[in-house]
Amino acid sequence: MIMEDNKPKTNNFINTFKFVWTYWSGYRYAIVVLLFLLGIQTILQVFIPILTGKLVNSFTNSTGNWIIPAWICGTLASIKLFSYILRISTISLWSNATMKVTSKLVTEAFNRVQHLSTEWHINNFAGSIIRNINRGTWGFDKFINTLFMSIYPSILTSIGLLWILFRNGFWIGIIGFFGFIIFFFVTNSLSKNYLVPSFEEVNQVDTQMNGILSDAIVCNSLIKSFATEDYENQKFNQIVEQWRDKNKKVWWRMETFLSAQSLLFLMLETAIISIAIWLWYQGSRTAGDVITILASFQMAQGKMQEISNSISNLKKSITDLQEIINLEHINAKILDSESAVTLEIKLGKIAFKGVTFGYTKQKEPIYKNFSVTIKGGQKVALVGHSGSGKSTFIKLLQRLYDVQEGEITIDDQNIRDITQQSLRKAIAVVPQDPILFHRSIAENIGYGKPDATSAEIEEAARKAYAHDFIINLPEGYDCQVGERGVKLSGGERQRIAIARAFLADCPILVLDEATSSLDSVSEALIQKALDNLFIGRTTVIIAHRLSTIKAVDRIFVFSQGNIVEEGNHETLVSDLKSYYYSLYSVQSVVQ
Ligand SMILES: Nc1ncnc2c1ncn2[C@@H]1O[C@H](COP(=O)(O)OP(=O)(O)OP(=O)(O)O)[C@@H](O)[C@H]1O
């Protein structure tokens, strides 16, 4: 069953917290210890303005007595030192847990992306996917750090400081309290309605920009061959301009936001200082009390600023996390049924029974009520003009897409009822343009059999006539092949893929123009090796060059998703009116 649900979900704080908590819930104890340590630091901090006020009073009240000021200074220094030690312990505990949790997030996102459908991968830029995962990882880190390491201690400290303000005068406390409430309200609503939309716009353009960037880098050889560097630069510049404009908007909005905050603080500060000075003038407060009020307010102002910045960071991290959370909701997966079992192959018989299939957004299905049976061990070829549905046949057989009607069976087992892993492990595919990992040649050949020994890898390479070219490479089997195998020629890549298929030793073999990049001498040699490989396996060959399939048992001629002709080479070519004959004669003339 393929389920597509790509509607982006809007992420608010609750959704994001729930998501983040699924990763953090295993670290409850670490969080409790962290909150406790931060609590102690906070309480210690609240004493600083009180002690500062007492210090001033000790200077003004007792002349010549140095013991009290020295005690207060010593206590202040000890508080700061102890807070510092606590902070170091907290950070080391926290960073340890954060790294573990973040690694889990990245690993799971990677795993999820790998299991999303072929269709989803086709419809998304690789660069954009990578960017979204990276951004989500930063957002994840930022979200939890902001919440626990910044907002929590700042709120605790602010409460403590408000308490000091109240102790020093009811009206001072009231102004501080309501001032901070107004400050939060304004900050939050500005942040939500003014900053966040611009963060989202930047992220959207940023994702697009990375998609275009990676597309251009991957297709660099194409750009070079058409000398279209300027065109690509222009295209990229357009998106960079959008990105710049959006970032400028964010910068401008941030500035306005900060200015609004500063203005509010200025008004609050003026009110509180005025009351404090008035109380001192009335003689109801000492100079030390005024200093305590001012220091508490200054400190509280710093904390408020921190909370407000943290709220913006929190909103930004919620935006950054959006795509990685959405990844969880995208059900673009072909799922194993709950009762799926391992495929058991005895003969390797393949049957398409009344299959109807069309790609998403295709007006007409390619296959309509399509049926065909390939006997176990048979060697068949699919031919037909481009776009007639040959590769789709293979994709359906591998269950990269689910059929809309009908069923596909292997040895009478519906492929929907067996595990995808066992299905795909039973089919070795040698594609026309094999994809290799940027790893060593040995690793690439051994990919089909992870526990293969060096001797087995070499034997497979020999069978695929790849050994000779491999040992001539600078590092032989250890040679790195470059991204997607770019350091090898097309023919060399094909031979590596054939060696991989030899090693995988699957009961079903699919060759998609697997020798098209080889010269005729290599092709003739490999053909012999392939003939050995075919023995005892059901083999499906997609071929454009009909000369390569003369020896197959059956040939299916495809046209618009239908098999319009069927037979072996001799019978098909003997019918002078057949489509196959026309294809064959055109190719014979050309050759
Ligand atoms: N992922 C896809 N999404 C939408 N349409 C697709 C997709 N893949 C293939 N098609 C369309 O389906 C039709 C059959 O494609 P298919 O690749 O099976 O043809 P083919 O016979 O293998 O062609 P060729 O010989 O050129 O490889 C084509 O019209 C193609 O454009």
The ligand as a Gaussian input file, in Angstrom:
#p B3LYP/6-31G(d) Opt

LIG

0 1
 N        8.200000       8.354000     -12.237000
 C        7.412000       8.602000     -13.275000
 N        6.415000       9.482000     -13.139000
 C        5.572000       9.747000     -14.152000
 N        5.660000       9.154000     -15.362000
 C        6.650000       8.264000     -15.568000
 C        7.586000       7.944000     -14.546000
 N        8.446000       7.032000     -15.032000
 C        8.080000       6.787000     -16.308000
 N        6.996000       7.527000     -16.635000
 C        6.260000       7.501000     -17.907000
 O        5.770000       6.207000     -18.093000
 C        5.888000       5.800000     -19.436000
 C        6.645000       4.471000     -19.520000
 O        7.946000       4.685000     -19.064000
 P        9.034000       3.510000     -19.027000
 O       10.228000       4.061000     -18.334000
 O        8.436000       2.286000     -18.498000
 O        9.327000       3.329000     -20.576000
 P       10.437000       2.429000     -21.284000
 O        9.708000       1.573000     -22.261000
 O       11.258000       1.730000     -20.296000
 O       11.266000       3.545000     -22.021000
 P       12.824000       3.526000     -22.424000
 O       12.999000       2.442000     -23.406000
 O       13.006000       4.874000     -23.032000
 O       13.585000       3.352000     -21.163000
 C        6.584000       6.938000     -20.155000
 O        5.575000       7.696000     -20.820000
 C        7.203000       7.774000     -19.056000
 O        7.204000       9.135000     -19.387000

